[in-house]
Amino acid sequence: MSAAKTKEANKEIKVYSSPMCSSCEKAKAFLKENNIAFTEIDVSKDRKAAMEVVSKTGQMSIPIIQIDEKYLVGFDKGALKGALGIN
């Protein structure tokens, strides 16, 4: 699966999520509303990706939003805006 890049900043964005996660849905909706391309990784179906992100972040909660090599745990609109350079 190739990762999407944003046009504005050419950043690689991945959202590690699962279908029953309301915070995951909010994070993905925020990205879509701001026309930011991302790759969604369903950790309930992709155990290898889930274990990789846990090893990189030490976190087992979702969503985990990867922006290039930076990881944001949970959906914090302010932190996400800052990481993406959105006003």
C-alpha positions in Angstrom: 0.0 0.0 0.0 1.6 3.3 -1.0 1.1 6.3 1.3 -0.6 9.4 0.2 1.1 12.8 0.1 -0.4 16.1 0.8 -0.1 18.6 -2.1 0.6 21.6 0.2 3.5 20.3 2.1 4.3 17.0 0.4 3.9 15.1 3.7 3.2 11.4 4.0 0.1 10.9 6.2 -1.0 7.5 7.6 -4.0 7.0 9.9 -3.9 3.8 11.9 -7.5 3.2 12.9 -10.3 0.6 13.3 -13.9 0.7 12.2 -15.5 1.0 15.7 -13.3 4.0 16.8 -15.2 7.3 17.0 -12.0 9.3 17.5 -10.6 7.6 14.3 -13.6 8.7 12.4 -13.2 12.3 13.6 -9.6 12.4 12.6 -10.3 11.1 9.1 -13.2 13.5 8.7 -10.9 16.4 9.7 -8.3 15.4 7.1 -11.0 15.0 4.4 -12.6 18.4 5.3 -9.2 20.0 4.9 -8.5 18.1 1.6 -5.5 16.3 3.0 -4.8 13.0 1.4 -3.9 10.1 3.7 -3.6 6.3 3.8 -5.9 4.5 6.2 -4.5 1.4 7.9 -7.1 -0.7 9.6 -5.2 -2.2 12.6 -8.1 -4.6 13.2 -7.3 -6.3 9.9 -3.5 -5.6 9.6 -1.8 -7.1 12.7 1.7 -6.6 11.3 1.0 -2.8 10.8 -0.5 -2.7 14.3 2.6 -4.2 15.9 4.9 -2.0 13.9 3.2 1.2 15.0 3.1 0.0 18.6 6.9 -0.7 18.4 7.5 2.8 17.1 5.2 4.7 19.5 4.9 2.5 22.5 1.1 3.1 22.3 -1.7 0.7 21.8 -4.5 3.3 21.5 -5.9 4.6 18.2 -6.0 6.7 16.2 -2.3 7.1 15.6 -1.6 9.6 12.9 1.7 9.4 11.2 3.0 12.5 9.5 6.3 11.7 7.9 8.2 10.3 10.9 6.2 12.1 13.6 3.4 10.3 15.4 0.3 11.8 17.0 -1.7 9.6 19.4 -5.4 10.2 19.6 -7.3 13.0 17.8 -6.2 16.4 19.0 -7.4 18.9 16.4 -4.9 21.6 17.6 -1.9 19.3 17.6 -3.0 17.9 14.2 -3.4 21.5 12.7 0.1 22.4 14.1 1.7 19.3 12.7 0.2 19.9 9.3 0.7 23.7 9.2 -3.0 24.5 9.1 -4.2 27.8 10.6 
